[in-house]
Amino acid sequence: MTDFVLVAGAWLGATAWDAVVPGLRAAGHGAHPVTLSGVGEKQGGPVGRQTHVTDIVDEVDRLGLRDVVLVGHSYAGIPVGQAAERIGDRLARAVFVDASVPADGESFVSAWWQGPAALEAELEGNDGFWAPPTAPDFEGQGLTDAQTARLLSGATPHPGTSLKDPAVLSRPLGHLPATYVKCLLDGPEPSDDVAALLTGERWELVTMDTGHWPMFSRPDELVGILNGIAAR
């Protein structure tokens, strides 16, 4: 049995995986969705340096998990990549679902595609939080109106402290056994940092013909990919 620890991206908590968890458990695997501090039902909780990395490592420790596949979506790829290094030989694989990846000393904000200043301004204009998107922001992402509504119903402002937290890695990320799931409606090619990692022998690329939130738009297909990883 593989234990999947599932971490959604900015604004979202454990409920983002509600359509994925049953398929993993039906295949005989453990499925453990995590809500990071400061979002979802943990909204308002303290968030400092490395808090989200600690949230993930603590969940693995609390449940006594081994043969762990850490799954990080979007922003959560940054704490997941760091946590994967820290759980050592308990890690079977890391899976990055259309995700950012950590670089030592860099943060989500410092690598923001529109430039750090743009995201810094958004945070400053919202009392240090990143406001959730609105329905029009999800157009072209392969989501039905009902799926978009469900996504937004679970979204809460995301603490900017975590977005500005520099990653801490003791060795290159390419040493991790990893799968990168690229969602093609969100852009046909991986970012340059991910493309570089994919040239190594320990990283592989899987594509999905959907948008940035496949746990909502294509949950069964995502389950199939994850179950395939566990079956190796």
PAMIRO-933631 format. One record per residue (C-alpha): y, z, x; residue number from 0; residue in three letters. Coordinates in nm, 4 decimals, m for minus. Layout:
BEGIN
<y Y | z Z | x X | nr NUM | rest Ala> $
...
END
This chain:
BEGIN
<y 0.0000 | z 0.0000 | x 0.0000 | nr 0 | rest Met> $
<y 0.3495 | z m0.0844 | x 0.1192 | nr 1 | rest Thr> $
<y 0.6451 | z 0.1352 | x 0.0282 | nr 2 | rest Asp> $
<y 0.9601 | z m0.0588 | x m0.0518 | nr 3 | rest Phe> $
<y 1.2903 | z 0.1249 | x m0.0184 | nr 4 | rest Val> $
<y 1.5461 | z m0.0796 | x m0.2117 | nr 5 | rest Leu> $
<y 1.9194 | z m0.0552 | x m0.1462 | nr 6 | rest Val> $
<y 2.1711 | z m0.2596 | x m0.3443 | nr 7 | rest Ala> $
<y 2.5062 | z m0.3766 | x m0.2153 | nr 8 | rest Gly> $
<y 2.8587 | z m0.2580 | x m0.2851 | nr 9 | rest Ala> $
<y 2.9365 | z m0.0967 | x m0.6227 | nr 10 | rest Trp> $
<y 2.5698 | z m0.0745 | x m0.7286 | nr 11 | rest Leu> $
<y 2.3151 | z 0.2059 | x m0.7447 | nr 12 | rest Gly> $
<y 1.9411 | z 0.2306 | x m0.7940 | nr 13 | rest Ala> $
<y 1.9498 | z 0.0763 | x m1.1427 | nr 14 | rest Thr> $
<y 2.0283 | z m0.2624 | x m0.9865 | nr 15 | rest Ala> $
<y 1.6551 | z m0.2861 | x m0.9098 | nr 16 | rest Trp> $
<y 1.5298 | z m0.2087 | x m1.2619 | nr 17 | rest Asp> $
<y 1.3889 | z m0.5596 | x m1.3099 | nr 18 | rest Ala> $
<y 1.2228 | z m0.5604 | x m0.9654 | nr 19 | rest Val> $
<y 1.0545 | z m0.2203 | x m0.9461 | nr 20 | rest Val> $
<y 0.7876 | z m0.2835 | x m1.2158 | nr 21 | rest Pro> $
<y 0.6574 | z m0.5972 | x m1.0435 | nr 22 | rest Gly> $
<y 0.6217 | z m0.4200 | x m0.7102 | nr 23 | rest Leu> $
<y 0.4447 | z m0.1231 | x m0.8655 | nr 24 | rest Arg> $
<y 0.2153 | z m0.3495 | x m1.0675 | nr 25 | rest Ala> $
<y 0.1000 | z m0.4996 | x m0.7368 | nr 26 | rest Ala> $
<y 0.0085 | z m0.1525 | x m0.6132 | nr 27 | rest Gly> $
<y 0.3109 | z m0.0859 | x m0.3954 | nr 28 | rest His> $
<y 0.5556 | z 0.1988 | x m0.3890 | nr 29 | rest Gly> $
<y 0.9070 | z 0.1074 | x m0.5023 | nr 30 | rest Ala> $
<y 1.1874 | z 0.3502 | x m0.4255 | nr 31 | rest His> $
<y 1.5379 | z 0.2374 | x m0.5263 | nr 32 | rest Pro> $
<y 1.8161 | z 0.4338 | x m0.3596 | nr 33 | rest Val> $
<y 2.1656 | z 0.5111 | x m0.4816 | nr 34 | rest Thr> $
<y 2.3999 | z 0.5493 | x m0.1865 | nr 35 | rest Leu> $
<y 2.6520 | z 0.8331 | x m0.1782 | nr 36 | rest Ser> $
<y 2.9748 | z 0.7649 | x m0.3622 | nr 37 | rest Gly> $
<y 2.8503 | z 0.4974 | x m0.6051 | nr 38 | rest Val> $
<y 2.6593 | z 0.4886 | x m0.9331 | nr 39 | rest Gly> $
<y 2.5444 | z 0.8326 | x m1.0464 | nr 40 | rest Glu> $
<y 2.6615 | z 0.9704 | x m0.7089 | nr 41 | rest Lys> $
<y 3.0174 | z 0.8571 | x m0.7674 | nr 42 | rest Gln> $
<y 3.2689 | z 1.1044 | x m0.6299 | nr 43 | rest Gly> $
<y 3.0358 | z 1.2452 | x m0.3652 | nr 44 | rest Gly> $
<y 3.1557 | z 1.2771 | x m0.0052 | nr 45 | rest Pro> $
<y 3.1172 | z 0.9751 | x 0.2209 | nr 46 | rest Val> $
<y 3.1820 | z 0.9997 | x 0.5940 | nr 47 | rest Gly> $
<y 3.0585 | z 0.8457 | x 0.9162 | nr 48 | rest Arg> $
<y 2.6981 | z 0.7185 | x 0.8892 | nr 49 | rest Gln> $
<y 2.6537 | z 0.8714 | x 0.5417 | nr 50 | rest Thr> $
<y 2.4839 | z 0.5642 | x 0.3962 | nr 51 | rest His> $
<y 2.2498 | z 0.5301 | x 0.6927 | nr 52 | rest Val> $
<y 2.1561 | z 0.8954 | x 0.6504 | nr 53 | rest Thr> $
<y 2.0982 | z 0.8441 | x 0.2758 | nr 54 | rest Asp> $
<y 1.8307 | z 0.5851 | x 0.3539 | nr 55 | rest Ile> $
<y 1.6622 | z 0.7709 | x 0.6390 | nr 56 | rest Val> $
<y 1.6597 | z 1.0923 | x 0.4341 | nr 57 | rest Asp> $
<y 1.4843 | z 0.9142 | x 0.1458 | nr 58 | rest Glu> $
<y 1.2099 | z 0.7902 | x 0.3795 | nr 59 | rest Val> $
<y 1.1750 | z 1.1421 | x 0.5211 | nr 60 | rest Asp> $
<y 1.1867 | z 1.3158 | x 0.1827 | nr 61 | rest Arg> $
<y 0.9052 | z 1.1031 | x 0.0429 | nr 62 | rest Leu> $
<y 0.7023 | z 1.1078 | x 0.3659 | nr 63 | rest Gly> $
<y 0.6782 | z 0.7293 | x 0.3669 | nr 64 | rest Leu> $
<y 0.4987 | z 0.5134 | x 0.6217 | nr 65 | rest Arg> $
<y 0.4445 | z 0.1351 | x 0.6250 | nr 66 | rest Asp> $
<y 0.7989 | z 0.1027 | x 0.4935 | nr 67 | rest Val> $
<y 0.9789 | z m0.2188 | x 0.4037 | nr 68 | rest Val> $
<y 1.3515 | z m0.1492 | x 0.3892 | nr 69 | rest Leu> $
<y 1.5325 | z m0.3933 | x 0.1613 | nr 70 | rest Val> $
<y 1.9097 | z m0.4231 | x 0.1887 | nr 71 | rest Gly> $
<y 2.1209 | z m0.6429 | x m0.0347 | nr 72 | rest His> $
<y 2.4731 | z m0.7623 | x 0.0543 | nr 73 | rest Ser> $
<y 2.6784 | z m0.4756 | x 0.2071 | nr 74 | rest Tyr> $
<y 2.3647 | z m0.2576 | x 0.2235 | nr 75 | rest Ala> $
<y 2.2228 | z m0.4767 | x 0.4986 | nr 76 | rest Gly> $
<y 2.4521 | z m0.2883 | x 0.7375 | nr 77 | rest Ile> $
<y 2.3163 | z 0.0643 | x 0.6741 | nr 78 | rest Pro> $
<y 1.9627 | z m0.0708 | x 0.6223 | nr 79 | rest Val> $
<y 1.9653 | z m0.2433 | x 0.9619 | nr 80 | rest Gly> $
<y 2.0665 | z 0.0834 | x 1.1270 | nr 81 | rest Gln> $
<y 1.8178 | z 0.2910 | x 0.9279 | nr 82 | rest Ala> $
<y 1.5383 | z 0.0469 | x 1.0184 | nr 83 | rest Ala> $
<y 1.5944 | z 0.1265 | x 1.3851 | nr 84 | rest Glu> $
<y 1.5972 | z 0.4998 | x 1.3189 | nr 85 | rest Arg> $
<y 1.2722 | z 0.5298 | x 1.1262 | nr 86 | rest Ile> $
<y 1.0836 | z 0.3885 | x 1.4241 | nr 87 | rest Gly> $
<y 0.7155 | z 0.3091 | x 1.3810 | nr 88 | rest Asp> $
<y 0.7292 | z 0.3889 | x 1.0097 | nr 89 | rest Arg> $
<y 0.9009 | z 0.0523 | x 0.9602 | nr 90 | rest Leu> $
<y 0.6816 | z m0.2409 | x 0.8641 | nr 91 | rest Ala> $
<y 0.9690 | z m0.4834 | x 0.8095 | nr 92 | rest Arg> $
<y 1.3345 | z m0.5077 | x 0.7147 | nr 93 | rest Ala> $
<y 1.4397 | z m0.7501 | x 0.4436 | nr 94 | rest Val> $
<y 1.8015 | z m0.8607 | x 0.4173 | nr 95 | rest Phe> $
<y 1.8777 | z m1.0094 | x 0.0752 | nr 96 | rest Val> $
<y 2.1838 | z m1.2349 | x 0.1150 | nr 97 | rest Asp> $
<y 2.3109 | z m0.9477 | x 0.3230 | nr 98 | rest Ala> $
<y 2.5533 | z m0.8567 | x 0.5935 | nr 99 | rest Ser> $
<y 2.3836 | z m0.7466 | x 0.9139 | nr 100 | rest Val> $
<y 2.5068 | z m0.4729 | x 1.1470 | nr 101 | rest Pro> $
<y 2.6562 | z m0.5347 | x 1.4890 | nr 102 | rest Ala> $
<y 2.7101 | z m0.2388 | x 1.7176 | nr 103 | rest Asp> $
<y 3.0667 | z m0.1116 | x 1.6868 | nr 104 | rest Gly> $
<y 3.1533 | z m0.3453 | x 1.3996 | nr 105 | rest Glu> $
<y 3.1947 | z m0.2598 | x 1.0316 | nr 106 | rest Ser> $
<y 3.1767 | z m0.4461 | x 0.7010 | nr 107 | rest Phe> $
<y 3.5566 | z m0.4606 | x 0.7003 | nr 108 | rest Val> $
<y 3.5910 | z m0.5831 | x 1.0593 | nr 109 | rest Ser> $
<y 3.3556 | z m0.8743 | x 0.9851 | nr 110 | rest Ala> $
<y 3.5020 | z m0.9597 | x 0.6416 | nr 111 | rest Trp> $
<y 3.5046 | z m1.3367 | x 0.5974 | nr 112 | rest Trp> $
<y 3.8689 | z m1.3484 | x 0.4849 | nr 113 | rest Gln> $
<y 3.9759 | z m1.1270 | x 0.7745 | nr 114 | rest Gly> $
<y 3.9875 | z m0.7461 | x 0.7963 | nr 115 | rest Pro> $
<y 4.3476 | z m0.7276 | x 0.6754 | nr 116 | rest Ala> $
<y 4.2604 | z m0.8829 | x 0.3404 | nr 117 | rest Ala> $
<y 3.9950 | z m0.6247 | x 0.2568 | nr 118 | rest Leu> $
<y 4.2021 | z m0.3394 | x 0.4041 | nr 119 | rest Glu> $
<y 4.4816 | z m0.4359 | x 0.1647 | nr 120 | rest Ala> $
<y 4.2439 | z m0.4269 | x m0.1321 | nr 121 | rest Glu> $
<y 4.1247 | z m0.0792 | x m0.0354 | nr 122 | rest Leu> $
<y 4.4769 | z 0.0506 | x 0.0175 | nr 123 | rest Glu> $
<y 4.5808 | z m0.0850 | x m0.3208 | nr 124 | rest Gly> $
<y 4.2980 | z 0.0993 | x m0.4957 | nr 125 | rest Asn> $
<y 4.3207 | z 0.4505 | x m0.3477 | nr 126 | rest Asp> $
<y 4.0728 | z 0.3728 | x m0.0713 | nr 127 | rest Gly> $
<y 3.8061 | z 0.2223 | x m0.2967 | nr 128 | rest Phe> $
<y 3.6833 | z m0.1339 | x m0.3393 | nr 129 | rest Trp> $
<y 3.7166 | z m0.2178 | x m0.7067 | nr 130 | rest Ala> $
<y 3.4143 | z m0.3832 | x m0.8738 | nr 131 | rest Pro> $
<y 3.4395 | z m0.7550 | x m0.9527 | nr 132 | rest Pro> $
<y 3.5144 | z m0.8807 | x m1.3011 | nr 133 | rest Thr> $
<y 3.3010 | z m1.1222 | x m1.5038 | nr 134 | rest Ala> $
<y 3.4790 | z m1.4417 | x m1.3808 | nr 135 | rest Pro> $
<y 3.3876 | z m1.3505 | x m1.0218 | nr 136 | rest Asp> $
<y 3.0205 | z m1.4143 | x m1.1033 | nr 137 | rest Phe> $
<y 3.0626 | z m1.7734 | x m1.2192 | nr 138 | rest Glu> $
<y 2.8396 | z m2.0183 | x m1.0344 | nr 139 | rest Gly> $
<y 2.5971 | z m1.7461 | x m0.9252 | nr 140 | rest Gln> $
<y 2.3094 | z m1.8328 | x m1.1572 | nr 141 | rest Gly> $
<y 2.3606 | z m1.5352 | x m1.3869 | nr 142 | rest Leu> $
<y 2.3421 | z m1.5389 | x m1.7649 | nr 143 | rest Thr> $
<y 2.6124 | z m1.3578 | x m1.9600 | nr 144 | rest Asp> $
<y 2.3622 | z m1.0809 | x m2.0338 | nr 145 | rest Ala> $
<y 2.2689 | z m1.0448 | x m1.6670 | nr 146 | rest Gln> $
<y 2.6340 | z m1.0311 | x m1.5664 | nr 147 | rest Thr> $
<y 2.7007 | z m0.7669 | x m1.8297 | nr 148 | rest Ala> $
<y 2.4095 | z m0.5563 | x m1.7059 | nr 149 | rest Arg> $
<y 2.5284 | z m0.5848 | x m1.3463 | nr 150 | rest Leu> $
<y 2.8819 | z m0.4821 | x m1.4370 | nr 151 | rest Leu> $
<y 2.7619 | z m0.1941 | x m1.6554 | nr 152 | rest Ser> $
<y 2.6201 | z m0.0278 | x m1.3446 | nr 153 | rest Gly> $
<y 2.9074 | z m0.1060 | x m1.1071 | nr 154 | rest Ala> $
<y 3.1439 | z 0.1650 | x m0.9842 | nr 155 | rest Thr> $
<y 3.4251 | z 0.1594 | x m0.7267 | nr 156 | rest Pro> $
<y 3.2852 | z 0.1576 | x m0.3734 | nr 157 | rest His> $
<y 3.4161 | z 0.4077 | x m0.1156 | nr 158 | rest Pro> $
<y 3.6127 | z 0.2293 | x 0.1536 | nr 159 | rest Gly> $
<y 3.5077 | z 0.4868 | x 0.4119 | nr 160 | rest Thr> $
<y 3.1602 | z 0.3344 | x 0.4242 | nr 161 | rest Ser> $
<y 3.2965 | z m0.0189 | x 0.4496 | nr 162 | rest Leu> $
<y 3.5033 | z 0.0777 | x 0.7545 | nr 163 | rest Lys> $
<y 3.2208 | z 0.2717 | x 0.9256 | nr 164 | rest Asp> $
<y 3.1280 | z 0.1071 | x 1.2603 | nr 165 | rest Pro> $
<y 2.7569 | z 0.0374 | x 1.3012 | nr 166 | rest Ala> $
<y 2.5623 | z 0.2230 | x 1.5693 | nr 167 | rest Val> $
<y 2.2672 | z 0.0370 | x 1.7211 | nr 168 | rest Leu> $
<y 2.0775 | z 0.1335 | x 2.0348 | nr 169 | rest Ser> $
<y 1.9231 | z m0.2112 | x 2.0853 | nr 170 | rest Arg> $
<y 1.9753 | z m0.5681 | x 1.9624 | nr 171 | rest Pro> $
<y 1.8940 | z m0.6222 | x 1.5949 | nr 172 | rest Leu> $
<y 1.6687 | z m0.9138 | x 1.6878 | nr 173 | rest Gly> $
<y 1.4040 | z m0.6648 | x 1.7999 | nr 174 | rest His> $
<y 1.3373 | z m0.5696 | x 1.4370 | nr 175 | rest Leu> $
<y 1.0682 | z m0.7526 | x 1.2396 | nr 176 | rest Pro> $
<y 1.2813 | z m0.8993 | x 0.9634 | nr 177 | rest Ala> $
<y 1.3034 | z m1.1472 | x 0.6783 | nr 178 | rest Thr> $
<y 1.6375 | z m1.2897 | x 0.5713 | nr 179 | rest Tyr> $
<y 1.6557 | z m1.4077 | x 0.2087 | nr 180 | rest Val> $
<y 1.9354 | z m1.6649 | x 0.1741 | nr 181 | rest Lys> $
<y 2.0602 | z m1.7238 | x m0.1791 | nr 182 | rest Cys> $
<y 2.1720 | z m2.0852 | x m0.1785 | nr 183 | rest Leu> $
<y 2.4273 | z m2.0748 | x m0.4615 | nr 184 | rest Leu> $
<y 2.6269 | z m1.8323 | x m0.2490 | nr 185 | rest Asp> $
<y 2.6393 | z m2.0818 | x 0.0381 | nr 186 | rest Gly> $
<y 2.3759 | z m2.3184 | x 0.1783 | nr 187 | rest Pro> $
<y 2.3616 | z m2.1755 | x 0.5309 | nr 188 | rest Glu> $
<y 2.3328 | z m1.8261 | x 0.6768 | nr 189 | rest Pro> $
<y 2.6370 | z m1.6901 | x 0.8556 | nr 190 | rest Ser> $
<y 2.6579 | z m1.7485 | x 1.2288 | nr 191 | rest Asp> $
<y 2.5400 | z m1.3982 | x 1.3217 | nr 192 | rest Asp> $
<y 2.2349 | z m1.4310 | x 1.0984 | nr 193 | rest Val> $
<y 2.1624 | z m1.7836 | x 1.2255 | nr 194 | rest Ala> $
<y 2.1558 | z m1.6466 | x 1.5801 | nr 195 | rest Ala> $
<y 1.9073 | z m1.3767 | x 1.4805 | nr 196 | rest Leu> $
<y 1.6869 | z m1.6355 | x 1.3114 | nr 197 | rest Leu> $
<y 1.6376 | z m1.8146 | x 1.6424 | nr 198 | rest Thr> $
<y 1.4323 | z m1.5174 | x 1.7622 | nr 199 | rest Gly> $
<y 1.0595 | z m1.4890 | x 1.7035 | nr 200 | rest Glu> $
<y 1.0776 | z m1.1700 | x 1.4951 | nr 201 | rest Arg> $
<y 1.3096 | z m1.3029 | x 1.2226 | nr 202 | rest Trp> $
<y 1.2222 | z m1.5465 | x 0.9462 | nr 203 | rest Glu> $
<y 1.4236 | z m1.7233 | x 0.6756 | nr 204 | rest Leu> $
<y 1.3332 | z m1.7478 | x 0.3064 | nr 205 | rest Val> $
<y 1.5590 | z m1.9246 | x 0.0573 | nr 206 | rest Thr> $
<y 1.6159 | z m1.8742 | x m0.3146 | nr 207 | rest Met> $
<y 1.7897 | z m2.1279 | x m0.5357 | nr 208 | rest Asp> $
<y 2.0086 | z m1.8683 | x m0.7027 | nr 209 | rest Thr> $
<y 2.3246 | z m1.6688 | x m0.6419 | nr 210 | rest Gly> $
<y 2.4136 | z m1.3541 | x m0.4565 | nr 211 | rest His> $
<y 2.2499 | z m1.1101 | x m0.7003 | nr 212 | rest Trp> $
<y 1.8846 | z m1.2248 | x m0.7270 | nr 213 | rest Pro> $
<y 1.7621 | z m0.8857 | x m0.8490 | nr 214 | rest Met> $
<y 1.9490 | z m0.9741 | x m1.1682 | nr 215 | rest Phe> $
<y 1.9263 | z m1.3547 | x m1.1784 | nr 216 | rest Ser> $
<y 1.5724 | z m1.4133 | x m1.0420 | nr 217 | rest Arg> $
<y 1.3937 | z m1.0773 | x m1.0299 | nr 218 | rest Pro> $
<y 1.0414 | z m1.2180 | x m1.0685 | nr 219 | rest Asp> $
<y 1.0929 | z m1.4646 | x m0.7852 | nr 220 | rest Glu> $
<y 1.2294 | z m1.1880 | x m0.5640 | nr 221 | rest Leu> $
<y 0.9282 | z m0.9722 | x m0.6492 | nr 222 | rest Val> $
<y 0.7013 | z m1.2575 | x m0.5440 | nr 223 | rest Gly> $
<y 0.8758 | z m1.2831 | x m0.2069 | nr 224 | rest Ile> $
<y 0.8507 | z m0.9091 | x m0.1474 | nr 225 | rest Leu> $
<y 0.4874 | z m0.8913 | x m0.2538 | nr 226 | rest Asn> $
<y 0.4145 | z m1.1800 | x m0.0192 | nr 227 | rest Gly> $
<y 0.5680 | z m0.9868 | x 0.2684 | nr 228 | rest Ile> $
<y 0.3529 | z m0.6846 | x 0.1866 | nr 229 | rest Ala> $
<y 0.0365 | z m0.8945 | x 0.1734 | nr 230 | rest Ala> $
<y 0.0533 | z m0.9988 | x 0.5401 | nr 231 | rest Arg> $
END
